[in-house]
Amino acid sequence: RQSDFGATLDNIAVNTPTSGNRYPAYITNMDWETNDLNVRLSWRAASNLRLVTRYDFQGTTVRVQEAGLPFDEASERKSHIVAQTATWNPVPRWYLQGSVNVVFETMRTPAAKLTGNAANLVSNSDANYTNFSLNSGYALDEKSDLYVDYSYYNAENYIDTSARSLAYGTHVTTQQASVTLTRRLDPRTIVTLKYAYADNDDATQGGFADYTAHMFYGKLQYRF
C-alpha cells in the first residue's frame, strides 16, 4: 500500500515565513509505503479442536520532503507478528477459545545515526508487546448462557534517555476479566448482567496512571 499526502498537506496551512503556524504546510511532500506478507495455517487437530497459526511481516517506509530540503527517508518500521488461536468444543454446550499475539516491532530513523554532540540523543524505537486472551461460553439451559473472558497485555519498551533527551517508549501491563450472564425471558426479551474487573500498571507514568476498576452492567433488550 502506498499513499502520497503532498497535495493534502499544502491545503492545511500557509507555508510562509510570516505565518504563525506553518505546520504542516512546511512538509511539502510525504510518502508512506507498506508491504505486508502473511502466512496462515488452519488445522483441525480433532473433531472438536481447531488451531489457527499466522505469521505476518510488515515493512513501512516513510519519506518526507520539507521546505528547502531534499525528499528523503524519515523512518523505517519493521514488524514481525505471530498469532496463535485454539478453539475447543469438549461438549456441544461448552466452548473454550484462547489466542496469543506476539509482536516484535522496531522503528529506525536517520537521527539514530548522528554523531558528535547529537550522538545517542535518538535511539531506535521498539514497540514489542504480547497480548493474550481466553474466553469461554456455556449454555446453562435452553434460555440461559454464561460467558467468561480474560485478557492480558504487556509492553516493555521504555527507554530512559532523560539524562540527555526526552525519554520515550512504554512499560504497561493491563489485565481484564469479566463474567456475563444472558437470559431469554421470551422470544423477544433478553436480560444481560455483566461484571468486569480491570487492572492497569503503567510504570512509564511513575504509577500515576495505575488503576483498578470494577464495572457492573445490566441491559434489558426487547425486539419488536
C-alpha positions in Angstrom: 0.0 0.0 0.0 1.3 3.4 -1.0 -0.1 6.8 0.0 1.1 10.3 -1.1 0.0 13.1 1.2 1.7 16.0 -0.5 -1.4 17.7 -2.1 -3.4 17.3 1.2 -0.7 19.0 3.3 -0.4 22.0 1.1 -4.0 23.0 1.8 -4.0 22.8 5.6 -1.7 25.8 6.5 0.2 28.6 4.8 3.9 27.9 4.4 5.3 31.5 4.6 8.0 32.8 7.0 5.5 35.3 8.4 2.8 32.7 9.1 2.2 32.0 12.8 1.5 28.3 12.1 3.4 26.7 9.2 2.7 23.2 10.4 2.1 21.0 8.4 2.5 23.1 5.3 6.3 23.2 5.5 6.1 19.5 4.9 5.8 19.8 1.1 5.6 16.0 0.4 5.1 12.8 2.4 5.0 9.3 1.1 4.1 6.1 3.0 4.8 2.7 1.6 3.8 -0.5 3.5 4.5 -4.1 2.4 2.8 -6.9 4.2 3.4 -10.7 3.8 1.4 -13.2 5.8 1.2 -17.0 6.0 -1.8 -18.7 7.7 -2.3 -22.3 8.6 -5.6 -23.8 9.8 -5.6 -27.2 11.3 -8.5 -29.3 12.6 -6.5 -31.4 15.0 -9.6 -33.2 16.2 -13.3 -33.1 15.6 -13.7 -30.6 18.5 -10.3 -28.9 18.3 -9.2 -26.3 15.7 -5.9 -24.5 15.6 -5.0 -21.4 13.5 -1.5 -20.1 13.2 -0.5 -16.9 11.4 2.8 -15.1 10.8 2.9 -11.5 9.4 5.9 -9.5 8.2 5.2 -5.8 7.7 7.7 -3.2 6.5 6.8 0.5 6.3 9.0 3.3 4.9 8.1 7.0 5.3 9.8 9.5 3.1 9.3 13.2 3.7 10.3 16.5 2.0 10.3 19.7 4.0 10.6 23.2 2.6 14.1 23.8 1.3 15.2 20.2 2.0 15.5 17.1 -0.3 13.0 14.3 -0.4 14.5 11.7 1.9 13.7 8.8 4.2 12.3 9.9 7.6 11.7 6.5 9.2 11.6 2.8 8.6 9.5 0.3 10.6 9.6 -3.5 10.5 7.2 -5.7 12.4 7.1 -9.5 13.0 3.7 -10.7 14.2 3.0 -14.2 15.4 -0.6 -15.2 16.3 -2.0 -18.5 17.6 -5.6 -19.4 18.2 -7.1 -22.6 19.6 -10.8 -23.4 19.8 -12.1 -26.4 21.7 -15.6 -27.7 22.0 -15.5 -30.6 24.5 -19.3 -30.8 24.6 -21.9 -29.2 22.3 -22.9 -26.7 25.1 -19.5 -25.5 26.0 -16.6 -23.9 24.1 -13.2 -22.6 25.1 -11.1 -20.3 22.9 -7.6 -19.0 23.6 -5.4 -16.7 21.5 -2.0 -15.1 21.8 -0.3 -12.5 19.7 3.4 -11.6 20.0 4.7 -8.6 18.1 8.3 -7.5 17.6 8.4 -4.1 16.0 11.3 -1.6 15.6 11.3 1.8 14.1 14.6 3.3 12.8 15.2 7.0 11.9 18.3 8.7 10.4 18.6 10.6 13.7 19.8 7.4 15.4 23.0 7.5 13.2 24.0 11.1 14.1 27.5 11.6 15.6 29.2 14.4 17.6 27.1 16.3 20.0 23.9 14.8 18.6 25.1 11.2 19.1 22.7 9.0 21.2 20.1 11.7 21.5 17.7 9.5 19.5 17.6 5.7 19.6 15.8 3.1 17.6 12.2 2.8 19.0 10.8 -0.6 19.8 7.1 -1.4 20.1 7.1 -5.0 21.2 4.1 -6.4 23.0 2.3 -9.6 24.0 -1.5 -9.9 24.0 -3.3 -13.0 25.4 -7.0 -13.7 25.7 -9.0 -16.6 26.9 -12.8 -16.8 26.7 -15.4 -19.4 27.2 -19.2 -19.9 26.8 -21.5 -22.4 28.4 -25.2 -23.0 27.7 -26.7 -23.4 31.2 -30.1 -24.3 29.7 -32.2 -23.6 26.7 -32.7 -19.9 27.8 -29.5 -19.0 29.7 -25.9 -18.6 28.6 -22.8 -17.9 30.7 -19.7 -16.2 29.2 -16.3 -15.8 30.9 -13.3 -14.0 29.4 -9.8 -12.8 30.4 -7.2 -10.7 28.6 -3.6 -9.8 29.3 -1.5 -7.1 27.6 2.2 -6.4 28.3 4.6 -4.0 26.6 8.1 -3.3 27.9 9.8 -0.8 25.6 10.6 2.1 27.9 14.0 3.8 27.1 15.2 6.2 29.8 17.2 8.8 27.9 16.1 11.6 30.3 19.7 12.4 31.1 20.4 13.6 27.6 17.0 13.9 25.8 13.3 13.1 26.1 12.6 9.6 27.4 10.2 7.6 25.2 8.6 4.2 24.9 6.3 2.5 27.3 6.1 -0.1 30.0 2.5 -1.2 30.6 0.7 -4.3 31.9 -3.1 -4.5 31.7 -5.4 -7.3 32.8 -9.1 -7.6 32.3 -11.7 -10.2 33.3 -15.4 -10.4 33.1 -18.4 -12.7 33.6 -21.6 -12.3 31.6 -25.0 -13.9 32.0 -27.8 -13.7 29.4 -31.3 -14.9 29.9 -34.0 -15.0 27.3 -37.3 -14.3 29.1 -39.3 -14.9 25.9 -38.7 -14.8 22.2 -38.5 -11.0 22.2 -37.0 -10.2 25.6 -33.4 -10.7 26.7 -31.8 -9.7 30.0 -28.0 -9.3 30.3 -26.0 -9.0 33.5 -22.2 -8.4 33.5 -19.4 -7.9 36.0 -15.9 -6.8 34.8 -12.6 -6.2 36.6 -9.6 -4.3 35.2 -6.1 -3.6 36.5 -3.6 -1.4 34.8 0.1 -0.9 35.8 1.8 1.9 33.9 5.4 2.2 35.0 6.1 4.7 32.3 4.0 7.3 34.2 5.6 6.6 37.5 2.5 4.9 38.8 0.2 7.9 38.3 -1.7 6.1 35.5 -2.2 2.9 37.6 -5.8 2.0 38.3 -8.1 -0.8 39.4 -11.7 -0.8 38.1 -14.9 -2.7 38.8 -17.8 -2.5 36.4 -21.4 -3.7 36.9 -23.6 -3.7 33.8 -27.2 -4.5 33.1 -29.3 -4.5 29.9 -32.9 -5.2 29.0 -33.5 -5.8 25.3 -36.9 -6.0 23.7 -37.3 -6.8 20.0 -40.4 -5.6 18.2 
